[in-house]
Amino acid sequence: MKYLSIMAGLAWTALTVMPATAADPMRFGLCYDLTKVYTFVTPQAAQAAKDYADLLNLKGGIEGHPVEMIVQDHGNEPQRGIECYEKLKRDGVMVFDMLSTPVSRAVLPRIMKDGNVMIQSLAGRGDAVDGDVFKWVFPIGPTYWGQASNDIEYIKQKSGGQLKGVKVAFLYVDYPFGQEPIGILKTLAAKEGFDLQLFPYPLPGNDQASAWTQIRRFAPDWIISWSLSNMHVIASREMKRNGIALDKYIAVNWLNEVDIGNIGAEAAKGIKRGTNVAGGSNHPLIQEIIKELYDKGKGNGDRKNLDDVYYNTGLAIWSIAVEGARLAIKKDGWPLTPEKIKNGLESIKDFNANDMIAPVTVTAQDHGGGGKTRIEMWDGAKWVPQTDWIAAYTDDVWAVVKAQSAEYAKSESQK
């Protein structure tokens, strides 16, 4: 809590470990919610970004240029997010991440007008993967539509290759984040013939009793859940109360080790999640961060966060952003411009951040990188992959993307 309170009050910079250099820095702007809604993920993601910058700087930065990760709080308030963007833009930042759907949506028009780059992994508009329309936005990673489609593919695999008659419950918190997969799930239900029923519950997510009573009556084969943080803990209690096996539950990626601890490691056995990053601290990049920073007392936060999947998520996001900048410098030289960074990101090919993510390939048309996820199951002590990295029903997902991005383009042309 002390670490969080420090973060909440300050905008801080990851330039703490750096060899002497006269080269100009490469600045990245992290406008994050450090105080309100997304505090279950932002401390770990910001810590990872700072650690990664320090590690890079120990090695001479990006092609000789030191890295600055500038972190500022927006409290999940769109206007404060806009103010953060404008301030950091004046400070020379050209690459931004908001890690908040409402703030990303609020800043997006300015990003598009100014021609700056917004990294938008796991938040914001799903149709922004359409690089033909959203030229400056890079939601590298799976959209929620893609993640839900991959969940259906897993259920299909577990159902002998066909879904006709399979009963799928969609449990979701009833606001835009939770509602987002409904369209694609309905499309796939019509296509594959499974029985889909929707079970919303209200914010803040503490009262799920009515939804679970209805789910018990539906008696689903599988439950796909679009919930966050402690909402999963409450769901696990409701499942136990209603006599529903936990191994039917497939969570969106926002289920982490803290949630497992709150459910209870043994009690959580069998629960599943879709994920876009490999969890745990046994990856080469994290091991190097431990050796070079934490073992020397130079880490940027609590060491226990290194075993949190949200730390890995932050590393994945910023590994991709840095790779785009590196390619930009190699390809077009310094000084960088947003256009050069955009071209660098669009030249990323089969990049997996030391096997932390499925290989991503970004193009001018596809700013998502392929949309692969995998299903993992908690075995009582660790997460065990249940699938390879998969991207299923991509034609259906892109049909939704193109339909919505076309609506956006039309509305913009009429302004």
Buried (B, 14 or more C-beta within 10 A) or exposed (E): EEEBEEBBEEBBBBBEBBEEEEEEBBBBBBBBBBBBBBBBBBBBBBBBBBBBBBBBBBEBBBBEBBBBBBBBBBBBBBEBBBBBBEBBBEEEBBBBBBBBBBBBBBBBEBBBEBEBBBBBBBBBBBBBBBBEBBBBBBBBBBBBBBBBBBBBBBBBBBBEEEBEEBBBBBBBBBBEBBBBBBBBBEBBBEEBEBBBBBBBBEEEBEEBBEBBBBBBEBEBBBBBBBBBBBBBBBBBBBBEEBEBEBEBBBBBBBBBBBBBEBBEBEBBBBBBBBBBBBBBBEBEBBEBBBEBBBEEEBBBBBEEBBBBBBBBBBBBBBBBBBBBBBBBBEEBEBEBBBBBBBBBBBBBEEBBBBEBBBBBBBBEEBBBBBBBBBBBBBEEEEBEEBBEBBBBBEEBBBBBBBEBBBEBBEEEEEE
